[in-house]
Amino acid sequence: MEQPGHISSGKKDIPGTPGAQAFLKPYNLKELAALYGVSARTLNKWLKPFGDQVGKRIGYFYTIPQVKMIFLNLGLPGILEEE
């Protein structure tokens, strides 16, 4: 049983993607790039059009809300979307 005010780590539902789950935690650019299987430079290019929605990193890390926004815009790492 979860206690009030306790934030658990683990898989969370991603809003806007029914049934999809991913491990939500703060990530740095290199970790996110590894999830998507690309270089940090390529991920930066992919994120550029969504800069206003994602916002600037805090230090070296993207916050959990920023990671959610990245997943919503780029899709979940390792999951192919059907057209």
C-alpha positions in Angstrom: 0.0 0.0 0.0 1.4 3.4 -1.0 1.6 6.1 1.6 0.1 9.6 0.9 2.8 11.9 -0.5 5.1 9.0 -1.4 6.4 9.0 -4.9 7.2 5.5 -6.1 9.6 4.9 -8.9 8.8 2.3 -11.6 6.7 2.0 -14.7 4.1 4.7 -15.1 1.3 5.2 -17.6 2.1 7.8 -20.2 -0.8 10.2 -20.8 -2.1 10.1 -24.3 -0.8 6.6 -25.0 -3.3 4.1 -23.7 -1.7 1.0 -22.2 1.8 2.2 -22.9 4.3 2.2 -20.0 7.9 3.3 -19.6 10.2 3.8 -16.7 9.8 7.5 -15.8 12.8 9.1 -14.1 15.1 12.1 -14.8 17.3 11.3 -17.7 20.3 13.1 -19.1 20.7 13.6 -22.9 23.1 10.7 -23.3 20.8 8.2 -21.4 17.7 9.3 -23.5 19.8 8.9 -26.7 20.7 5.4 -25.7 17.0 4.5 -25.1 16.3 5.6 -28.6 19.4 4.0 -30.1 20.8 7.2 -31.5 23.6 9.6 -30.7 23.1 12.6 -28.4 23.6 14.9 -31.4 20.8 13.2 -33.3 18.5 13.3 -30.3 19.1 17.0 -30.0 18.1 17.5 -33.6 14.9 15.4 -33.0 14.1 17.5 -29.9 14.6 20.9 -31.5 11.1 21.2 -33.0 9.6 20.5 -29.5 11.9 22.8 -27.5 9.0 25.0 -26.4 7.0 22.1 -25.2 9.8 20.2 -23.5 11.7 23.2 -22.0 15.3 23.6 -21.0 17.0 20.9 -18.9 17.7 21.6 -15.3 21.4 21.1 -15.0 22.3 17.9 -16.9 18.9 16.2 -16.5 15.4 16.4 -18.0 12.8 16.3 -15.3 10.1 13.6 -15.2 7.4 16.0 -16.8 9.9 16.8 -19.5 10.6 13.1 -20.1 6.9 12.5 -20.4 6.7 15.3 -23.0 9.6 13.8 -24.9 7.9 10.4 -24.9 4.7 11.9 -26.2 6.4 13.8 -29.0 8.9 11.2 -30.1 7.0 8.1 -29.1 8.2 5.5 -26.6 11.7 4.2 -27.1 11.7 0.8 -28.8 8.0 0.9 -29.8 7.0 1.2 -33.4 3.9 3.1 -34.3 1.5 1.7 -36.9 0.4 4.1 -39.6 
